[in-house]
Amino acid sequence: MLDRLSAIFSKNHYDPQFTIDGHDYPILITRNARARNISLRADPVRREIRITMPNYAQTSQALEFVEKKREWLSAKLSLAAKHIPFDHRAIIGICGEEVEIIWDETASRHVTLKEQKLYVGGPRDHISPRITRWIKAQARKIFAKDLAHYCQKLGVATPRLSIGDPRSRWGSCSSNGTIRISWRLYFAPRFVQRAVIAHEVAHLRHMDHSKAFYALLDILYEGNRKQADKWLKMHGTGLHMVGRE
């Protein structure tokens, strides 16, 4: 099995299937000249296995490594939540509250939130892009207010806000002061959203995770940041599944 897979790998990347608990997951390999060991990552959102390995390592070694980590991979990939596409009657979270999508082709094409229902009209195949645009716009509005609040509290000018969809982090603060927040946080409760934004604002003063950074964060954020972190660890994967086909 290993020899057969090894023979069809390219130098930098290939995606054979690896079966775990009855499900097939692609393996993506990246060769890196600076890598000294084989590293493995399970991505429950994209449902794939990623390997980074040194240029000199044999592909068979990587595949053997995957096999040895079968139990670990099974546990990680089992965290994969069900995809929830934006469609008629789908239930999604908005600021932590359950909301049902209601589609009517003859209704207004403008997305409207009313009494825990999200109304959208027009062709059915346009539901997803319309709701995605609406959520990004709403996220920008609410996050901008939170950003201004915490910057005022810190006594600094409000930096540029960028809304994106990164996989590895919920927020970031660049060296030029731009703060980037995932629009998917709009699905999370308000206390989680505010904790992430307060965290990034604290980085405007401390570009690290030192004791001084956390001391400042505890002054800025009015809630329990550890509780917010715990919520994201438990439900973060699910946020990435919302709106995916």
Secondary structure, DSSP 8 states (H G I E B T S, - for coil): -HHHHHHT--SS----EEEETTEEEEEEEEEETT--S-EEEEETTTTEEEEEEETTS-HHHHHHHHHHTHHHHHHHHTT----B-S-TT-EEEETTEEEEEEEETTS-SS-EEETTEEEEES-GGGHHHHHHHHHHHHHHHHHHHHHHHHHHHHT-----EEEE--SS-SEEE-TTS-EEEEGGGGGS-HHHHHHHHHHHHHTTT-SS--HHHHHHHHHH--S-HHHHHHHHHHHHHHHHHBT--
